[in-house]
Amino acid sequence: MNQQEIKELFQKWERLQDPPPLRSNHLSQFQWRLKNQKKTRQKYFVRWVATVLLCVGLGGVFHLMNEETSIDTIQFQKAEFHLMQLIEEQITAFEKANAPDTKKIFEQSKRQLDFIQDDYRKLHKKWEANPSQPQLIKALIGNLNTQISLLNDINSALNKIKNNHYESNEI
């Protein structure tokens, strides 16, 4: 069968079919549907474009926020490392002291230091869960400064005891 024969067969089949009658207002309904379909497509297109623009905008904002957060995070981590190193050095120096008076004072102060360090660990866990909060960074650095202040107080108390001990031995 060639194409012409196929075409003629379809035309004969079409003539034999009995199509249902159309309504009298068929043309007006069809035009109404076309207009509504065009409006609906325009609405979807506008919504799609608005959604894409919103996503692109939010992506840019989050990207900028992550850059700022990462700079703050890096600075905090450097400060944290330095302060923790100072704290560990002082604690090690106090633990190496051989005098019984100094050990007694250090053990009493160690309880306070442990309490402050527990608070630091809790704050650090909160910060790890949400590193974009600058209040937590300030609280963590404040806690480390409190630890250093306590260690400085311990050091000054131990120095006073040593000075009193040396003065009493010289007399």
ZISULUR-V502333 format. One record per pair of residues at least 12 apart in sequence whose C-alpha atoms are under 6 Angstrom apart, sorted by sequence separation. I is the first residue (numbers start at 1). J is the second residue. If there is no record, write none. Layout:
I;J, I;J
This chain:
102;158, 69;132
